[in-house]
Amino acid sequence: GGLGGGTALTQEAFMHLGSKGEGVCMWSGIVAVNGLLYCAPCNATEMLVIHPEATTEEERLSVIPLGPGFGAEYKWRGITALNGRLYCCPHDAAELLVINLEAITEDNRSNLI
């Protein structure tokens, strides 16, 4: 039983997050849009972006900073996408987090590594 038809997972099955993966419930929920994976910030100050087709570890992960007052403290859990926007469900936040993907550029996206 288990994943992979009974085959044990190998180290290659995991993607290392480096120091960004340290912490409790940093991201909660993931959605795929145009070949990228977006993770909702639960207890983080940025949205995690995974580039699954990247060939190097440096290119594999980036973040979208949320800005002052938006991140951490278990604010959002769960994420979906619709019409070019990401929607993160409030957990301990008073508002829905909405990110317009068309407004994201390389200038406001940061590489993790």
C-alpha positions in Angstrom: 0.0 0.0 0.0 1.0 3.6 0.3 2.1 6.1 -2.3 3.8 5.0 -5.6 2.2 1.6 -5.7 3.9 0.3 -2.6 7.3 1.7 -3.5 9.1 3.5 -0.6 9.7 7.2 -1.2 13.2 8.2 -1.8 15.0 11.5 -1.0 14.3 12.7 -4.5 10.6 12.7 -3.7 11.0 15.7 -1.4 11.8 19.3 -2.3 14.1 21.0 0.3 12.8 24.4 1.5 16.0 25.5 3.2 15.6 27.8 6.2 12.2 29.0 4.8 10.7 25.6 5.8 11.5 26.2 9.5 8.6 27.1 11.6 5.1 25.8 12.4 2.4 25.7 9.8 4.2 28.2 7.5 1.9 27.5 4.5 -1.4 25.7 4.4 -3.0 24.8 1.0 -1.6 24.7 -2.5 -3.0 25.5 -5.9 -1.5 25.0 -9.4 -1.8 27.9 -11.9 0.1 28.0 -15.3 2.8 25.5 -14.2 3.5 27.1 -10.9 2.4 26.0 -7.4 1.2 28.7 -4.9 1.0 28.0 -1.2 -1.2 30.0 1.1 0.6 31.9 3.9 -0.7 30.5 7.1 2.0 31.5 9.6 4.4 33.2 7.1 4.9 36.7 5.8 5.0 35.7 2.2 3.3 33.3 -0.2 5.5 30.4 -1.3 5.8 29.8 -5.1 7.2 26.5 -6.3 8.5 26.2 -9.8 8.3 22.4 -10.3 10.0 22.4 -13.7 13.1 24.3 -12.6 16.4 22.5 -12.9 18.3 24.1 -10.1 17.5 24.5 -6.4 18.0 28.2 -6.6 15.2 28.5 -9.3 12.8 26.1 -7.7 11.4 28.3 -4.9 10.5 32.0 -4.7 8.1 34.0 -2.6 5.6 36.8 -3.0 6.1 39.2 0.0 2.8 40.3 1.5 3.9 43.6 3.0 3.7 45.0 6.5 0.8 43.8 8.6 -0.3 41.0 6.3 1.6 37.9 7.3 2.0 35.4 10.1 -0.2 34.5 13.1 -2.2 31.8 11.2 -4.1 34.3 9.1 -5.1 32.2 6.1 -5.6 28.4 5.3 -6.6 27.1 2.0 -6.2 28.6 -1.5 -7.9 28.5 -4.8 -7.5 30.3 -8.1 -10.1 31.9 -10.4 -9.7 34.3 -13.4 -6.1 35.2 -12.7 -6.4 35.8 -9.0 -5.5 33.7 -5.9 -7.9 33.6 -3.0 -6.8 32.5 0.4 -9.4 31.5 3.0 -9.3 33.4 6.3 -8.5 31.5 9.4 -7.5 34.1 12.0 -7.8 37.0 9.6 -10.8 39.3 9.2 -10.5 39.4 5.5 -10.0 37.1 2.4 -6.5 37.5 0.9 -6.7 38.1 -2.9 -3.6 38.3 -5.0 -3.8 39.4 -8.7 -1.3 37.3 -10.5 -1.1 39.8 -13.4 0.4 42.3 -10.9 3.2 39.9 -9.9 6.5 40.6 -11.6 10.1 39.5 -11.2 10.7 42.9 -9.4 8.2 42.0 -6.6 9.0 38.3 -6.3 12.0 37.2 -4.3 14.1 34.0 -4.7 14.4 32.0 -1.5 17.9 30.8 -1.9 
